[in-house]
């Protein structure tokens, strides 16, 4: 089942059944279960605990002193190491990097990357930082405790009926335990540390149990948009939401997301704020020299290909087919995760990792992706995009946002690529203001509302 087919299936379930009545401790757990159910029936397999991941978690335990959490901080920022990008000699957070420069005292709780753990502390701006590894291990402990093995889920019969009627094999009790373990973990962490006034999240829908605990303690939760966000993203297109598992406020990139939440997903969060994207403004200011100066001595054009989790093989095959007809261009394939393995048959295709995709997007002549938000970031730098419209994901996500006059082309196959390539490299387009500006000031103003 494709991703979009899985999303349609969930919508069908929500239209026929009172799914919000499936509760644990009086809280509807459907918001969390639907995300895991999508992984079960769709193509996006959930990243499960493995020996290699456990090794990364254990190695990360002492990244920053756990004792830092006992100090008093006004703000907590919960983020992930994989979202760091290099700017100069520092690896900064592309979403929440501005937080390090705000006057409020902030504790950063960073989830280790499954590729590398954490980067060197000498290469980061944040000094008050600890690894989320402690919380991950504690959650695992609570999940496996005998006393929480038998959870009483209200109206579990409805969940059983749904799975039976749709012929789905899904261990929903495992995920209820996971949600409960997150809640217990954060409640314990809050009990032994000074409580913040605000918690910033970059990807809160994976940590709804944490949010549950924060809300129980009266702590404001603010989400910072980190990627694709529209009616086709399963975390943001539910029929209804459980407020205690969701943020109070969501800060979004620009007007498209702002309008979506106010018009179509008004139940997701109480408030929606326009704050833009930190990394775009940072990259535009810092990357002033053409990173491809040497490559241009051999190639006329630079094409940056943004990989996508779950679609790398299909996109890699597509690039193999089209690059051979354009020896004048260098195709630079940047994967979503560093552990991707792809084979290319043409000398003008390079597989590159560990680069700042924003620097590449700024200086590229053309950008190619399936449906990554790099299309929006390329648009910010006035770099046109060819979408490999695999399973119509690109046109479904961006068809109402970006049109041909905005410097994009949607192609379902390699047929028509040459024409699109020439059109985008030689045309003049109307680039839209998709991102709000003055991110740091906007974010500081939002945080200051809750600091007394």
C-alpha positions in Angstrom: 0.0 0.0 0.0 1.4 3.4 -1.0 1.7 6.2 1.6 -1.2 8.2 0.1 -3.4 5.0 0.0 -2.5 4.5 3.7 -3.5 8.0 4.5 -6.8 7.5 2.6 -7.5 4.3 4.6 -7.1 6.2 7.9 -9.4 8.9 6.7 -12.0 6.2 5.9 -11.6 4.7 9.3 -12.1 8.1 11.0 -15.2 8.8 9.0 -16.9 5.5 10.0 -15.9 5.0 13.6 -15.7 7.0 16.8 -12.0 6.5 17.1 -11.5 9.2 19.7 -13.4 7.1 22.2 -10.4 4.7 22.3 -8.8 6.0 25.5 -6.2 5.3 28.2 -6.5 7.1 31.5 -9.3 9.2 30.0 -7.1 10.4 27.2 -7.8 9.4 23.6 -4.8 7.5 22.2 -6.0 7.5 18.6 -3.8 10.5 17.7 -0.7 8.4 18.5 -2.0 5.0 17.3 -2.9 6.4 13.8 0.7 7.4 13.2 1.9 3.9 14.0 -0.9 2.3 12.1 0.2 4.2 9.0 3.7 2.7 9.4 2.0 -0.7 9.7 0.0 -0.5 6.5 2.1 1.8 4.4 5.6 1.8 2.9 7.3 3.8 5.7 8.6 1.2 8.1 9.1 2.3 11.6 12.7 2.5 12.8 12.8 -0.2 15.5 15.2 -0.9 18.3 18.3 -2.8 17.0 21.7 -3.6 18.3 23.3 -0.8 16.3 20.8 1.8 17.5 21.2 0.6 21.1 25.0 1.0 20.8 24.5 4.6 19.6 22.1 5.3 22.6 24.6 3.9 25.1 27.5 5.7 23.6 25.6 9.0 23.9 24.6 8.8 27.5 27.4 11.1 28.7 27.1 13.6 25.9 26.7 16.6 28.2 26.3 16.2 31.9 23.0 14.9 33.1 23.5 17.2 36.1 22.8 20.1 33.9 19.1 19.1 34.0 19.1 19.9 37.7 19.8 23.6 37.0 17.0 26.1 36.5 16.1 26.8 32.8 13.3 28.9 31.5 13.2 27.0 28.2 13.8 23.4 27.1 14.4 22.6 23.5 13.8 19.0 22.4 15.5 18.3 19.1 17.5 15.8 17.1 21.2 15.6 16.2 20.4 14.6 12.6 19.0 18.1 12.0 22.3 19.8 12.5 24.0 21.3 9.4 27.5 22.8 9.1 27.9 26.5 8.8 31.5 27.5 9.0 33.2 25.7 11.9 29.9 25.0 13.7 27.2 22.3 13.3 24.0 24.3 14.0 20.4 23.2 14.3 18.6 24.1 11.1 15.2 24.5 12.8 15.9 25.7 16.4 19.4 27.2 15.9 18.2 30.7 16.9 17.4 29.4 20.4 21.1 29.4 21.3 21.2 33.2 20.7 18.1 34.1 22.7 18.5 35.7 26.2 16.4 33.1 27.9 18.4 30.3 29.6 17.7 27.1 27.6 18.5 23.5 28.1 18.8 21.5 24.9 17.7 17.8 25.0 19.0 16.2 21.8 18.1 12.8 20.4 21.1 11.0 19.0 21.2 10.3 15.3 20.9 6.7 14.3 23.8 7.5 11.8 26.4 9.0 14.1 25.0 9.8 17.6 26.0 13.4 18.4 28.6 15.7 16.9 31.6 16.9 18.8 30.8 19.4 21.6 33.5 21.6 20.2 31.5 22.0 17.0 28.2 23.2 18.5 27.0 26.5 19.8 24.9 25.1 22.7 26.7 24.6 26.0 23.7 23.6 28.1 23.0 20.3 26.4 22.3 16.7 27.3 21.5 13.6 25.3 17.9 12.3 25.2 19.5 8.8 25.5 18.7 8.8 29.2 15.0 9.4 28.5 15.0 6.8 25.7 16.4 4.1 28.1 14.1 5.1 30.9 11.1 4.8 28.5 12.3 1.4 27.5 12.5 0.4 31.2 9.0 1.6 32.0 7.5 -0.1 28.9 8.9 -3.5 30.0 8.0 -3.2 33.7 5.6 -6.0 34.7 3.3 -3.5 36.5 2.5 -1.8 33.2 2.1 -4.9 31.0 -1.7 -4.9 31.5 -3.1 -1.6 30.6 -6.8 -0.9 30.6 -7.8 0.7 27.3 -11.3 2.1 27.2 -13.3 0.9 24.2 -10.5 -1.4 23.0 -13.3 -3.5 21.4 -13.7 -0.8 18.8 -10.0 -1.0 17.9 -10.2 -4.7 17.6 -13.3 -4.3 15.4 -11.5 -1.8 13.1 -8.5 -4.1 12.7 -10.8 -7.1 11.9 -12.9 -5.2 9.4 -9.9 -3.9 7.5 -7.9 -7.1 7.9 -4.9 -5.4 9.6 -2.4 -7.0 11.9 -1.4 -4.3 14.4 -0.1 -4.6 18.0 -1.8 -1.4 19.2 -1.3 -2.4 22.9 2.5 -2.2 22.3 2.1 1.4 21.3 -0.2 2.3 24.1 2.6 1.0 26.4 5.1 3.1 24.5 3.0 6.2 24.9 2.5 5.5 28.6 6.2 4.9 29.1 7.0 8.3 27.6 4.6 9.9 30.0 6.0 8.1 33.0 9.6 8.9 31.9 8.9 12.7 31.6 7.0 12.8 34.8 10.0 11.3 36.6 12.4 13.7 34.8 10.3 16.7 35.8 10.2 15.5 39.4 14.0 15.5 39.7 14.7 18.7 37.7 13.6 22.3 37.7 10.5 22.6 35.5 10.8 25.0 32.5 8.1 27.5 31.6 8.2 26.5 27.9 9.2 23.5 25.9 10.1 23.8 22.2 9.7 20.7 20.1 10.8 20.0 16.5 9.0 16.7 16.0 6.5 16.3 18.9 4.2 13.7 17.3 6.9 11.1 18.0 6.9 12.1 21.7 3.3 12.6 22.6 3.8 10.9 25.9 6.3 13.7 26.8 3.7 16.3 25.8 1.1 14.6 28.0 3.4 15.0 31.0 4.2 18.6 30.2 0.6 19.5 30.0 -0.1 17.8 33.3 2.5 20.1 34.8 1.1 23.2 33.2 4.1 23.7 30.9 3.6 25.5 27.6 4.5 23.3 24.5 5.5 25.1 21.3 6.2 23.1 18.1 8.7 24.4 15.5 7.8 23.2 12.0 10.6 20.9 10.8 9.5 19.6 7.4 6.5 19.0 5.0 3.4 20.2 6.6 0.1 20.0 4.8 -3.1 18.0 4.4 -1.2 14.9 3.2 1.1 14.7 6.2 -0.4 12.1 8.5 0.6 13.9 11.7 -1.4 17.0 10.6 -4.5 15.7 8.8 -6.5 13.8 11.5 -10.2 14.4 11.8 -9.8 15.2 15.4 -7.0 15.6 18.0 -6.4 15.0 21.8 -5.2 18.4 23.1 -3.1 16.9 25.9 -1.0 15.0 23.3 -0.6 18.1 21.1 1.3 21.4 21.3 -0.4 24.6 22.5 1.2 26.6 19.7 2.8 25.7 16.4 5.3 28.0 14.7 5.3 27.5 10.9 7.5 28.4 8.0 5.1 30.6 6.1 1.7 31.6 4.9 0.7 28.3 3.2 1.0 26.4 6.5 -0.5 29.2 8.5 -3.6 29.2 6.3 -3.8 25.4 6.4 -3.9 25.3 10.2 -6.4 28.1 10.5 -8.7 26.9 7.7 -8.4 23.1 7.7 -6.6 21.8 10.8 -7.8 24.3 13.4 -8.0 21.6 16.1 -4.3 20.7 15.9 -3.1 23.6 18.1 -4.7 26.5 19.9 -2.4 29.1 18.3 -0.5 29.3 15.0 2.4 31.7 14.5 4.5 32.7 11.4 8.2 32.4 12.3 10.0 31.3 9.1 13.1 29.0 9.0 16.3 29.8 10.8 18.7 27.9 8.5 17.6 29.7 5.4 18.4 33.1 6.7 21.6 31.8 8.2 22.7 30.1 5.0 21.8 33.1 2.8 23.9 35.3 5.0 26.9 33.0 5.4 27.3 31.1 2.1 28.4 34.0 -0.1 30.9 32.1 -2.3 30.0 29.6 -5.0 30.6 26.2 -3.5 30.8 24.7 -7.0 33.4 27.0 -8.4 35.8 24.1 -9.1 33.2 21.9 -10.6 32.1 24.6 -13.0 35.5 24.4 -14.7 34.4 21.0 -16.1 30.6 21.2 -16.0 28.2 23.8 -17.4 25.4 23.0 -14.9 25.2 21.8 -11.3 22.1 19.7 -10.4 21.5 18.9 -6.8 19.3 15.9 -6.0 17.7 15.7 -2.6 17.1 12.2 -1.5 14.1 11.1 0.5 13.6 8.4 3.1 11.8 5.4 1.7 12.2 6.6 -1.9 16.0 6.7 -2.3 16.1 3.6 -4.6 13.4 4.9 -6.9 14.9 8.4 -7.1 18.4 7.0 -7.7 17.1 4.9 -10.5 15.5 7.9 -12.1 18.7 10.0 -11.9 20.5 7.1 -13.5 18.1 7.2 -16.5 18.2 11.0 -17.1 21.8 12.0 -16.3 23.3 10.0 -19.2 21.7 12.4 -21.6 23.2 15.4 -20.0 27.0 15.0 -19.7 27.4 18.8 -19.5 25.8 18.7 -16.0 27.1 17.3 -12.7 24.4 15.6 -10.7 25.1 15.6 -6.9 22.9 13.1 -5.0 22.6 14.0 -1.3 20.8 11.2 0.6 18.4 11.8 3.4 20.4 9.4 5.7 24.1 8.6 5.4 23.6 4.8 5.5 21.9 4.7 2.0 23.6 2.6 -0.6 23.1 3.5 -4.3 25.0 2.6 -7.4 25.3 5.0 -10.4 26.3 4.1 -13.9 27.4 7.6 -15.2 30.5 9.6 -14.4 28.6 12.8 -14.0 26.7 11.5 -10.9 28.3 11.8 -7.5 26.9 10.5 -4.2 27.8 13.0 -1.5 27.2 12.9 2.3 27.9 15.2 5.2 27.3 18.4 3.2 25.0 21.4 4.0 22.1 20.9 1.6 21.2 24.6 2.0 24.6 25.7 0.7 24.2 23.3 -2.2 20.6 24.6 -3.0 21.7 28.2 -2.9 24.4 27.7 -5.6 22.9 24.9 -7.7 21.4 25.6 -11.1 18.7 23.0 -10.7 17.2 20.9 -8.0 15.5 17.5 -8.2 13.5 15.6 -5.5 10.5 13.4 -5.0 8.6 15.5 -2.4 11.2 16.8 0.1 10.7 20.3 1.6 14.0 21.1 -0.1 11.8 22.2 -3.0 10.6 25.0 -0.8 14.0 25.9 0.4 15.3 25.8 -3.2 12.5 28.2 -4.1 13.7 30.6 -1.4 17.1 30.7 -3.2 15.4 31.0 -6.6 16.6 27.6 -7.7 14.1 25.8 -9.9 13.0 22.2 -9.2 12.1 19.1 -11.2 9.9 16.8 -9.2 10.1 13.1 -9.9 6.4 12.8 -9.2 6.6 9.2 -7.9 3.2 7.9 -6.9 2.0 11.5 -7.4 3.5 12.5 -4.1 4.9 15.8 -5.3 1.8 17.0 -7.2 -0.4 16.0 -4.3 1.8 17.8 -1.8 2.7 20.9 -3.8 0.4 21.1 -6.7 -1.6 23.9 -5.2 1.5 25.7 -3.9 4.0 25.6 -6.8 3.1 25.7 -10.5 5.2 25.9 -13.7 5.3 29.7 -13.6 7.0 29.4 -10.2 9.9 27.4 -11.6 8.9 23.8 -11.1 8.0 20.8 -13.3 6.2 17.6 -12.2 7.3 14.5 -14.1 6.0 11.0 -13.5 8.7 9.3 -15.7 11.9 10.3 -17.4 9.9 11.2 -20.5 9.8 14.9 -20.9 12.9 15.4 -18.7 15.0 17.1 -21.4 12.3 19.6 -22.2 11.7 20.4 -18.5 15.5 20.6 -17.9 16.0 23.2 -20.7 12.9 25.2 -19.8 13.9 25.5 -16.1 17.5 26.4 -16.8 16.6 29.1 -19.4 13.3 30.5 -18.2 12.3 33.4 -15.9 9.9 32.6 -13.1 7.8 34.1 -10.4 9.3 33.0 -7.1 6.9 33.3 -4.2 7.5 34.4 -0.6 6.9 31.0 1.0 8.9 31.7 4.2 8.4 34.4 6.7 11.4 36.6 7.4 13.2 37.8 10.5 13.0 34.4 12.2 15.0 35.1 15.3 13.0 38.2 16.2 9.7 36.4 15.6 10.7 33.4 17.7 12.0 35.6 20.5 8.8 37.6 20.6 6.7 34.4 20.8 8.8 33.0 23.7 8.8 36.3 25.6 5.0 36.0 25.9 5.4 33.3 28.5 8.4 34.6 30.4 7.5 36.5 33.5 
